Amino acid sequence: MPHPDPSLPSSAPAVIDTSTPHPARVYDFYLGGKDNYPVDEELGRQMLALEPGVRDMAQSNRAVMRRVTRWAAGEGMRQFLDIGTGIPTAPNLHQVAQDVAPEARVVYCDNDPIVLAHAEALMSGTAEGRTAYVQGDAREPDKILQEAAKVIDFARPVQLSLIALLHFISDEQGAHDIVATLRDALAPGSQLVVTQAGFKANDTRVDEADERYRAGRITLALRPREEIARFFAGFTFVEPGLVGPDDWRPELGDLPEKRLDTETLPFWVGVARKP
């Protein structure tokens, strides 16, 4: 197994705050993982009581990440930047990409120390490729780009994955500016992948979900489909466009056991290419 990439800075030992929930650990709970704490499970159970389909959303989101990555590597993409990585759940993005293209380069980024504690699993890539982990906050895109550039050549196409990330960054926190900074750094031929939770008009559960996340000191920024589409400004959607996760090229297989009901729980996936 390759050692962690020496070109990236070493990090201090992870200090994990178990007193408040973290989105990565709540997501791990939804997926049936064990790398979460009672505070994360409590919030997760509250959300499942409010909307049982949240677990289906997590499964569909994970499945579409694998399909998109496998498709992109098959189409010739060889560089991947995954921001908001989350706790490793095999197969991870680098495993999917490098299974198709062993020479692929993958950089992960997350701000949860528990992800750092598992970073070795995120860097067990092929000898031909390179995998690395950056401990960083998505709200500091310039720093992420600077560190990622030690492994990724931004003069060549990169697939930027923002998987289930942007519904935790509000407009007030600069979500659109953050994505614009990242888009601008990408070379022509690069691709942007976004998955984002939405909402239905007049759904009273939205306010309740927001209150529960706020109580856990987590921002919840659900967006309508039209606003999610704005994240792709200047890029051209790959077919079939901005759709539910199970509708993004289902012919590629690797679908979840249970289809997500996007009429009840809106969730959108888009892949777009920089001209």
Secondary structure, DSSP 8 states (H G I E B T S, - for coil): -----TTS----------SS--HHHHHHHHTT-S---HHHHHHHHHHHHH-TTHHHHHHHHHHHHHHHHHHHHHTT--EEEEES--S--SS-HHHHHHHH-TT-EEEEEE--HHHHHTHHHHT---SSSEEEEEE--TT-HHHHHHHHTTT--TTS--EEEEET-GGGS-TTTTHHHHHHHHHHTS-TT-EEEEEEE---TT-THHHHHHHHHHHTT-------HHHHHGGGTT-EE-TT-SB-GGGSSGGG----SS---TTTS-EEEEEEE--
